[in-house]
Every structure is written in structure tokens, then in C-alpha cells.
Amino acid sequence: MGTAIEVRGLRKSYGDVEAVRGVDLSVDHGEIFALLGPNGAGKTTTVEILEGYRERTAGEATVLDHDPARGERELKERIGIVLQSTGVDPYLTVAETVEMYRGYYPSPRPLDEVIDLVGLEEKRDVRVVKLSGGQQRRLDVAIALAGDPELLFLDEPTTGFDPSARRHAWEIVKNLASLGKTVFLTTHYMDEAQYLAGRVAVISSGEIVAEGPPSSLGGRDTATAVVRFRLSAPDVSLPDAMASGVTREDGGFRYQAADPTRFLHDLTGWALENSVTLEGLDVSRPTLEDVYLKLTADDAERPEPAEVSS
Amino acid sequence: MSTTRLALRQVGYTNKAFWRNPAAAFFTFAFPIMFLIIFTTLFGNNEVQVLPGVSVKQSTFYVAAMSAFAVITACYTNIAIQVSFNRDAGILKRIRGTPLPGASYLAGRVMHAVIIAFILVAICVAYGRIFYSASLSARTLPAFLVTILVGAASFAALGLAVTTIIPNADAAPAIVNASILPILFLSDIFIPLTPGTPQWVDVVSKIFPVRHFAEAMQVAFFSPTGNGFRWGDLAVVAAWGVFGLIVAIRFFTWEPRR
């Protein structure tokens, strides 16, 4: 069956500004893929090329075996799109809106099923203008699902959500994946990518700088671990064997190693024997956020290039 | 579904949203009727010469003139403002991402506007008949209907065309009104043009389609003889419509222009 999305050497320039500079991506059927990057890194440009809104300057792009630039109806019938900012007619009700969009597709999902899926049952007959921001965003998702798409594009789906609304939205996306849908997500939230995506690509200044499962992105899993702790009593001191390996930090100690198992064993054994409490004992590896910030460090906050509509 | 079926379906949704939008319903629907009532009440009993040798009561003149105004409001003003708002709100962009052909969406809007135009004209004509016995003769009815259709289609095309120079929704009402109001005043719609009208008004107004449309409507409404067709005027209106269509096809955008 091949991949759902295949991108090779994708480039997009707006005048002199090169927003996307040679992106390679491959998304399998049925996976949740997240394109993670700061504002202006080229996320939206990339996803809008795949959705068919923009033409690429160079490179190859294939979405469900179609070239998205052609704007073919056969492709549009199989994808669902949640844009970053988009509207629906404020004077139609939720049910009317979803029903209107269902009519554009050859084999839409049942109306009530779509409304239930995004949790808008109680707002079914309420006009869009009366919905809260979060509810309107859920309606956006409902519209994208109306045609029962195989592939769903979500461009920063939870920006501006409060924490509980985000959780709710995440559950919706997880549900979609369990239905076998492919989801292509852009986000600048690390926790979102980590929670949802099976695979993440980090984009910075128009280039992919890292790609992989969130747990091992940028060598997270093999990066050195850091052990931090303080000693309860100031008059006790670490045995020499351990003291030589640690550095002082904020009134405590810091130990760094690829594998801290031996050190931890020695440390906790010594502490038990000597009735010393290890305050704030903590073992950490770089978080996805640490990795992300390192990867995107050179991507100074620059504004998204002015988009030229075609 | 075919492009046409989809367009017809779109008419229904456009209509639903239209009547629930107080501003659209008021400015498009109530305005021409309100003007008709005001103008006929104030000036109804004066006589005005509408064709060489043909004078009618001003109330009769206003039935035809406000019918023309209603067509322009429903098709040009309404479409230009609504489409600009929908474009700015991202509605058009979203539609563009679905399998609905763009032509179906726009055709749905245009058809809805044409229907609204016909309803408004029917109200104007009924009002004139009831209160001022300004009746439409069966002899010129075909000309009247064809004139409305040509005018509605042409002004709808121009309405789509003008969206290409409207930068955002905030500017839409200003640009649309600035482009049409002065012409309405010079074109035998609000104020009857008399033999004493300065010549420059005559020359300027004949460049634009409104005057031609207004006169075609008047002749189709109360021509004492003949079938009431003004082919020359209709040709000018249609030519403007074709021009509008070309501009719209060439420059129409589905995404907010920021």
C-alpha cells in the first residue's frame, strides 16, 4: 500500500525568503505523525503544501498517491483538514454545518456519530456564533471528519486551549488513530507531540533537524543521565569513592553518567547504612523539551513569512 | 453529486444563513423596500418624463427604479460584502479544502442572490400595483424578466470581481458602497434624470452599467408600445457582466488577504 505521505527535497520560497528548505518526510498509514517546531519554522507552509493550498517551489510531494498541487477532487475526498485559523458560517447550527460538509463527500460518516465523536451532542442545534472558542475548534475537527477521511491534517489543533480542552482534544485524536486513520499534526507543544505522536520530526528554519519516536528523539534515550541530591545533615560527607565523581550544584550534588546504576546503588547503600536522607533525589534524562530547545536554538523567533495566496 | 446539484444544495444553506444574519437581511432586503416607500410617499404625485413623449407619475418611476436598485443591492452589494466577510473569516479557504468545486460554491451564492433579487422585484411591483396602480403589462413582461436576469447575473459577476480589490472585511462595506452609491445617484435610480440634467452626468453615467440597467428596467416596465426590450442597454450591462466575470476568474482569491 505504500506510505500515506511521502515528501522529498521539498522547498518553498516566498520571494527571497525560503520558508521550507529541503524537507524529507515519510508518514505511514495509520500512524500519528507530529511536525514539531517553533513559530515561523515552516510547519504551516509544509502542511499547506500537503493539503493543496500552496504550490511547492521544488521537490516531490505525494499524499495518498496523489500530487496535492493538482487539487484533485479524488484526493480531497479522502483527506480531512483542520486549518490553523478558519471559520464556518456563524448563522448555521452545529448539525446544519456538519450536514452541509457531509454532502460534499461520497461516503460521509453518519451525522450523529461525527457530532458525538467531538462531544458536541448538547450543542447540536446551537448556532455556531453561540459556541465558545473551544467548542468551535471541536466543530472544526467535526467538519474535518465529516467525509470519513483516511488522512487527517491538524495544524496546531490545540493552540489557545485551556488544559482540560486540550486533554479532550487529545482523546479525540487518539480515538481517530484507533480507527485506523493517519494523522499529520503540527504543533509547537512538546507535551502534545509526546502524548499523541508515534513519530516526531522537528523542523527548524525550514529544515528537519531530528526525526524519530518521541522517546528517543535527538538521542534522548542514550543521552547521559543526571543524578541530583542533597544530604540531610551538613556535617556528613560523601565517601571519597563517590565524592570524586560528583560536582557541587546549588548546595547539593550532581552526578552525570550514561549509566548511573552503579553509582545509585553505592549512593543509596551508603545512605541507608549511615542513616542519611538523600533530599530531592532525582534522576533525569533530557526531556523532549530540552532536546527540542537545543535542536531549535538557532531558529531565532522570526515571523512566519508573508504568505502569498495563489 | 454533480457540480449543479451541489450548487443547488448550496443555495439552501446560503439562504438559511442569509435570513439569520440580521445585517444582511436588513440591508439587502429591507433597504430597497424602505426606499420605495419613502420615495413614493414624498414624490409620488409629481409627473416625470421617462421616455420622449412619455410621462408617468413619479410613483410609477420609483417602482421600476427601486426594482433596479433591489437587483443591484441583492447581487452586487450583497455578494461583494458577504464573500469578503466569508473570505476574511476563513470560510472560503475551508471550502477550498473540501471536494466541493469552487464553481458550485460561488454559483450557489449567485443563484441565491438572483432569487432574492426576483423576490424583491416582485414585492416592489406588487406594492406599486396595490398603492399606485402602477401595473406591469403582459406585453412587456418577458422583457422585464429578461432584463432582471441579465442585470442580476451581471451585477453578481461584478460583485465577485470587486472582492478582488477589497483587502479585508472591515474595508468591504466602505469600498462596495463607495463604488456604487455615487453611480446610483447619477444613474436615474434615486433621482429621475430630466432634460435639465447637466450633460456631464449623462456622459459619465452612460459609461457604467447602472444607468443602462435602470433604463432597460423602466422601458420594460412602462413602455407604451412594443415588447419593451432595450437590447442596446442590455448589451452594455451584459458586457460589464462579462468583464466582471473575467476579472473574478482571473483574480478571485479564496484565502484572507493580509
Interface residues (C-beta under 8 A of the other chain):
Chain A: E51 G52 Y53 R73 K76 E77 I79 I81 L83 S85 T86 G87 V88 D89 P90 Y91 L92 E96 M100 Y101 G103 Y104 Y105 P106 R127 I143 G147 E307 S309
Chain B: M1 L6 R9 Y13 K16 A17 R20 N21 N86 A89 G90 I91 K93 R94 R96 G97 T98 P99 L100 P101 T253 W254 E255 R257
